[in-house]
Amino acid sequence: MIEIEYHKMRSAQLIREAEQERLARKIARLHRAARHEGPAGHDSAAAESHTDRPRRHRIPRTA
C-alpha cells in the first residue's frame, strides 16, 4: 500500500511541476511578445530587419 501512496504523491508532484513549467513558458512568451511590439512610433523598416531574406541582392565576390 505504501508504494501506491508514494506513486500517487510522485504523480501529483510531477503534474504540479509540469504546470509550473507551462506557466513559466507562457509568461516568458508574453514578455518576448511585449518586447517585440515596441513603441508605436517606429517605422516598418525596423520591423522588417528580422526577416530571413536579404534587403538587396548581393553580387558574389570574385576570387
N, CA, C and O atoms as CSV, one atom per row, in Angstrom:
chain,resi,resn,atom,element,x,y,z
A,1,MET,N,N,0.817,-1.201,0.000
A,1,MET,CA,C,0.000,0.000,0.000
A,1,MET,C,C,0.859,1.263,0.000
A,1,MET,O,O,0.491,2.269,-0.606
A,2,ILE,N,N,1.986,1.209,0.668
A,2,ILE,CA,C,2.833,2.384,0.744
A,2,ILE,C,C,3.333,2.757,-0.655
A,2,ILE,O,O,3.455,3.940,-0.976
A,3,GLU,N,N,3.621,1.755,-1.484
A,3,GLU,CA,C,4.101,2.026,-2.833
A,3,GLU,C,C,3.047,2.759,-3.661
A,3,GLU,O,O,3.374,3.643,-4.453
A,4,ILE,N,N,1.790,2.388,-3.474
A,4,ILE,CA,C,0.709,3.043,-4.216
A,4,ILE,C,C,0.589,4.504,-3.790
A,4,ILE,O,O,0.442,5.388,-4.634
A,5,GLU,N,N,0.652,4.758,-2.494
A,5,GLU,CA,C,0.572,6.132,-2.000
A,5,GLU,C,C,1.772,6.955,-2.476
A,5,GLU,O,O,1.632,8.119,-2.852
A,6,TYR,N,N,2.944,6.335,-2.454
A,6,TYR,CA,C,4.138,7.028,-2.934
A,6,TYR,C,C,3.982,7.372,-4.413
A,6,TYR,O,O,4.323,8.475,-4.839
A,7,HIS,N,N,3.467,6.426,-5.189
A,7,HIS,CA,C,3.270,6.639,-6.614
A,7,HIS,C,C,2.273,7.786,-6.849
A,7,HIS,O,O,2.496,8.619,-7.728
A,8,LYS,N,N,1.206,7.839,-6.096
A,8,LYS,CA,C,0.207,8.904,-6.231
A,8,LYS,C,C,0.814,10.262,-5.883
A,8,LYS,O,O,0.570,11.254,-6.571
A,9,MET,N,N,1.609,10.300,-4.805
A,9,MET,CA,C,2.236,11.559,-4.405
A,9,MET,C,C,3.223,12.033,-5.468
A,9,MET,O,O,3.263,13.215,-5.810
A,10,ARG,N,N,4.014,11.105,-5.982
A,10,ARG,CA,C,5.009,11.459,-7.001
A,10,ARG,C,C,4.315,11.928,-8.284
A,10,ARG,O,O,4.762,12.880,-8.922
A,11,SER,N,N,3.242,11.267,-8.651
A,11,SER,CA,C,2.495,11.655,-9.839
A,11,SER,C,C,1.912,13.053,-9.676
A,11,SER,O,O,1.977,13.861,-10.603
A,12,ALA,N,N,1.349,13.346,-8.524
A,12,ALA,CA,C,0.796,14.678,-8.265
A,12,ALA,C,C,1.899,15.725,-8.295
A,12,ALA,O,O,1.689,16.828,-8.801
A,13,GLN,N,N,3.075,15.397,-7.759
A,13,GLN,CA,C,4.192,16.337,-7.762
A,13,GLN,C,C,4.651,16.625,-9.194
A,13,GLN,O,O,4.923,17.775,-9.539
A,14,LEU,N,N,4.738,15.593,-10.020
A,14,LEU,CA,C,5.152,15.792,-11.407
A,14,LEU,C,C,4.127,16.624,-12.177
A,14,LEU,O,O,4.501,17.438,-13.022
A,15,ILE,N,N,2.860,16.429,-11.897
A,15,ILE,CA,C,1.815,17.223,-12.550
A,15,ILE,C,C,1.942,18.688,-12.146
A,15,ILE,O,O,1.819,19.573,-12.993
A,16,ARG,N,N,2.187,18.957,-10.859
A,16,ARG,CA,C,2.366,20.337,-10.400
A,16,ARG,C,C,3.581,20.988,-11.060
A,16,ARG,O,O,3.512,22.136,-11.497
A,17,GLU,N,N,4.685,20.257,-11.131
A,17,GLU,CA,C,5.898,20.798,-11.744
A,17,GLU,C,C,5.683,21.094,-13.225
A,17,GLU,O,O,6.158,22.110,-13.733
A,18,ALA,N,N,4.971,20.211,-13.912
A,18,ALA,CA,C,4.699,20.442,-15.333
A,18,ALA,C,C,3.833,21.683,-15.522
A,18,ALA,O,O,4.060,22.460,-16.449
A,19,GLU,N,N,2.858,21.872,-14.666
A,19,GLU,CA,C,2.002,23.044,-14.752
A,19,GLU,C,C,2.808,24.325,-14.496
A,19,GLU,O,O,2.604,25.336,-15.168
A,20,GLN,N,N,3.720,24.275,-13.526
A,20,GLN,CA,C,4.564,25.442,-13.257
A,20,GLN,C,C,5.467,25.762,-14.442
A,20,GLN,O,O,5.662,26.932,-14.772
A,21,GLU,N,N,6.016,24.739,-15.081
A,21,GLU,CA,C,6.868,24.962,-16.248
A,21,GLU,C,C,6.069,25.539,-17.410
A,21,GLU,O,O,6.555,26.424,-18.114
A,22,ARG,N,N,4.850,25.051,-17.618
A,22,ARG,CA,C,3.995,25.608,-18.667
A,22,ARG,C,C,3.689,27.076,-18.399
A,22,ARG,O,O,3.713,27.900,-19.313
A,23,LEU,N,N,3.402,27.396,-17.148
A,23,LEU,CA,C,3.120,28.783,-16.785
A,23,LEU,C,C,4.348,29.668,-17.011
A,23,LEU,O,O,4.227,30.784,-17.515
A,24,ALA,N,N,5.526,29.168,-16.637
A,24,ALA,CA,C,6.762,29.935,-16.830
A,24,ALA,C,C,7.022,30.178,-18.314
A,24,ALA,O,O,7.427,31.276,-18.695
A,25,ARG,N,N,6.793,29.162,-19.161
A,25,ARG,CA,C,6.973,29.343,-20.604
A,25,ARG,C,C,5.978,30.350,-21.163
A,25,ARG,O,O,6.320,31.158,-22.026
A,26,LYS,N,N,4.751,30.297,-20.669
A,26,LYS,CA,C,3.729,31.236,-21.132
A,26,LYS,C,C,4.108,32.668,-20.773
A,26,LYS,O,O,3.970,33.576,-21.593
A,27,ILE,N,N,4.584,32.868,-19.551
A,27,ILE,CA,C,4.993,34.206,-19.113
A,27,ILE,C,C,6.173,34.699,-19.944
A,27,ILE,O,O,6.199,35.857,-20.360
A,28,ALA,N,N,7.146,33.827,-20.187
A,28,ALA,CA,C,8.305,34.218,-20.993
A,28,ALA,C,C,7.865,34.585,-22.408
A,28,ALA,O,O,8.370,35.549,-22.984
A,29,ARG,N,N,6.928,33.822,-22.970
A,29,ARG,CA,C,6.422,34.111,-24.304
A,29,ARG,C,C,5.721,35.478,-24.338
A,29,ARG,O,O,5.885,36.242,-25.289
A,30,LEU,N,N,4.943,35.775,-23.297
A,30,LEU,CA,C,4.260,37.062,-23.226
A,30,LEU,C,C,5.251,38.219,-23.096
A,30,LEU,O,O,5.057,39.277,-23.695
A,31,HIS,N,N,6.316,38.013,-22.311
A,31,HIS,CA,C,7.340,39.054,-22.166
A,31,HIS,C,C,8.050,39.294,-23.494
A,31,HIS,O,O,8.307,40.438,-23.867
A,32,ARG,N,N,8.366,38.207,-24.212
A,32,ARG,CA,C,9.005,38.365,-25.517
A,32,ARG,C,C,8.096,39.114,-26.482
A,32,ARG,O,O,8.550,39.988,-27.220
A,33,ALA,N,N,6.816,38.772,-26.474
A,33,ALA,CA,C,5.871,39.437,-27.373
A,33,ALA,C,C,5.759,40.922,-27.038
A,33,ALA,O,O,5.681,41.760,-27.936
A,34,ALA,N,N,5.753,41.240,-25.764
A,34,ALA,CA,C,5.667,42.646,-25.359
A,34,ALA,C,C,6.940,43.393,-25.754
A,34,ALA,O,O,6.876,44.559,-26.144
A,35,ARG,N,N,8.085,42.738,-25.656
A,35,ARG,CA,C,9.347,43.370,-26.023
A,35,ARG,C,C,9.408,43.622,-27.525
A,35,ARG,O,O,9.924,44.650,-27.963
A,36,HIS,N,N,8.881,42.685,-28.315
A,36,HIS,CA,C,8.958,42.809,-29.767
A,36,HIS,C,C,7.948,43.805,-30.319
A,36,HIS,O,O,8.135,44.313,-31.425
A,37,GLU,N,N,6.892,44.093,-29.583
A,37,GLU,CA,C,5.926,45.077,-30.061
A,37,GLU,C,C,6.573,46.450,-30.143
A,37,GLU,O,O,6.478,47.121,-31.171
A,38,GLY,N,N,7.221,46.867,-29.086
A,38,GLY,CA,C,7.921,48.136,-29.063
A,38,GLY,C,C,6.966,49.310,-29.121
A,38,GLY,O,O,5.751,49.129,-29.198
A,39,PRO,N,N,7.517,50.517,-29.084
A,39,PRO,CA,C,6.682,51.717,-29.180
A,39,PRO,C,C,6.030,51.822,-30.556
A,39,PRO,O,O,6.573,51.320,-31.540
A,40,ALA,N,N,4.886,52.463,-30.627
A,40,ALA,CA,C,4.131,52.564,-31.873
A,40,ALA,C,C,4.770,53.523,-32.860
A,40,ALA,O,O,4.389,53.504,-34.031
A,41,GLY,N,N,5.707,54.351,-32.464
A,41,GLY,CA,C,6.287,55.367,-33.329
A,41,GLY,C,C,7.352,54.856,-34.286
A,41,GLY,O,O,7.832,55.637,-35.107
A,42,HIS,N,N,7.741,53.612,-34.228
A,42,HIS,CA,C,8.803,53.102,-35.099
A,42,HIS,C,C,8.282,52.875,-36.504
A,42,HIS,O,O,7.105,52.583,-36.717
A,43,ASP,N,N,9.203,53.019,-37.469
A,43,ASP,CA,C,8.811,52.771,-38.852
A,43,ASP,C,C,8.881,51.282,-39.159
A,43,ASP,O,O,9.409,50.502,-38.367
A,44,SER,N,N,8.355,50.896,-40.296
A,44,SER,CA,C,8.270,49.474,-40.633
A,44,SER,C,C,9.616,48.891,-41.034
A,44,SER,O,O,9.760,47.669,-41.031
A,45,ALA,N,N,10.602,49.699,-41.377
A,45,ALA,CA,C,11.907,49.177,-41.769
A,45,ALA,C,C,12.575,48.454,-40.610
A,45,ALA,O,O,13.251,47.446,-40.816
A,46,ALA,N,N,12.393,48.956,-39.402
A,46,ALA,CA,C,12.982,48.286,-38.245
A,46,ALA,C,C,12.297,46.955,-37.993
A,46,ALA,O,O,12.937,45.996,-37.562
A,47,ALA,N,N,11.006,46.891,-38.258
A,47,ALA,CA,C,10.279,45.645,-38.047
A,47,ALA,C,C,10.688,44.603,-39.069
A,47,ALA,O,O,10.655,43.407,-38.782
A,48,GLU,N,N,11.077,45.046,-40.269
A,48,GLU,CA,C,11.466,44.102,-41.306
A,48,GLU,C,C,12.920,43.677,-41.203
A,48,GLU,O,O,13.357,42.832,-41.984
A,49,SER,N,N,13.682,44.226,-40.275
A,49,SER,CA,C,15.094,43.900,-40.185
A,49,SER,C,C,15.336,42.474,-39.723
A,49,SER,O,O,16.458,41.980,-39.826
A,50,HIS,N,N,14.318,41.807,-39.220
A,50,HIS,CA,C,14.488,40.444,-38.727
A,50,HIS,C,C,13.933,39.404,-39.684
A,50,HIS,O,O,13.717,38.259,-39.286
A,51,THR,N,N,13.698,39.773,-40.929
A,51,THR,CA,C,13.209,38.795,-41.898
A,51,THR,C,C,14.365,37.934,-42.364
A,51,THR,O,O,15.525,38.311,-42.199
A,52,ASP,N,N,14.065,36.789,-42.942
A,52,ASP,CA,C,15.101,35.852,-43.364
A,52,ASP,C,C,15.735,36.246,-44.696
A,52,ASP,O,O,16.849,35.813,-44.992
A,53,ARG,N,N,15.070,37.033,-45.484
A,53,ARG,CA,C,15.614,37.376,-46.803
A,53,ARG,C,C,16.453,38.651,-46.726
A,53,ARG,O,O,16.149,39.544,-45.935
A,54,PRO,N,N,17.496,38.742,-47.533
A,54,PRO,CA,C,18.301,39.963,-47.531
A,54,PRO,C,C,17.533,41.111,-48.172
A,54,PRO,O,O,16.602,40.881,-48.943
A,55,ARG,N,N,17.913,42.330,-47.863
A,55,ARG,CA,C,17.223,43.502,-48.404
A,55,ARG,C,C,17.547,43.719,-49.875
A,55,ARG,O,O,16.690,44.161,-50.640
A,56,ARG,N,N,18.766,43.416,-50.275
A,56,ARG,CA,C,19.137,43.600,-51.672
A,56,ARG,C,C,19.949,42.391,-52.107
A,56,ARG,O,O,20.543,41.692,-51.287
A,57,HIS,N,N,19.962,42.163,-53.397
A,57,HIS,CA,C,20.737,41.057,-53.920
A,57,HIS,C,C,22.211,41.420,-53.879
A,57,HIS,O,O,22.606,42.504,-54.307
A,58,ARG,N,N,22.993,40.535,-53.378
A,58,ARG,CA,C,24.414,40.806,-53.278
A,58,ARG,C,C,25.155,40.077,-54.394
A,58,ARG,O,O,24.874,38.917,-54.695
A,59,ILE,N,N,26.084,40.766,-54.986
A,59,ILE,CA,C,26.891,40.180,-56.060
A,59,ILE,C,C,28.000,39.363,-55.421
A,59,ILE,O,O,28.704,39.879,-54.553
A,60,PRO,N,N,28.181,38.118,-55.812
A,60,PRO,CA,C,29.263,37.330,-55.205
A,60,PRO,C,C,30.624,37.899,-55.544
A,60,PRO,O,O,30.855,38.396,-56.646
A,61,ARG,N,N,31.516,37.816,-54.578
A,61,ARG,CA,C,32.876,38.342,-54.786
A,61,ARG,C,C,33.668,37.410,-55.692
A,61,ARG,O,O,33.516,36.190,-55.632
A,62,THR,N,N,34.490,37.983,-56.507
A,62,THR,CA,C,35.352,37.182,-57.359
A,62,THR,C,C,36.637,36.862,-56.618
A,62,THR,O,O,37.123,37.655,-55.812
A,63,ALA,N,N,37.169,35.705,-56.901
A,63,ALA,CA,C,38.378,35.277,-56.198
A,63,ALA,C,C,39.618,35.913,-56.762
A,63,ALA,O,O,40.720,35.654,-56.277
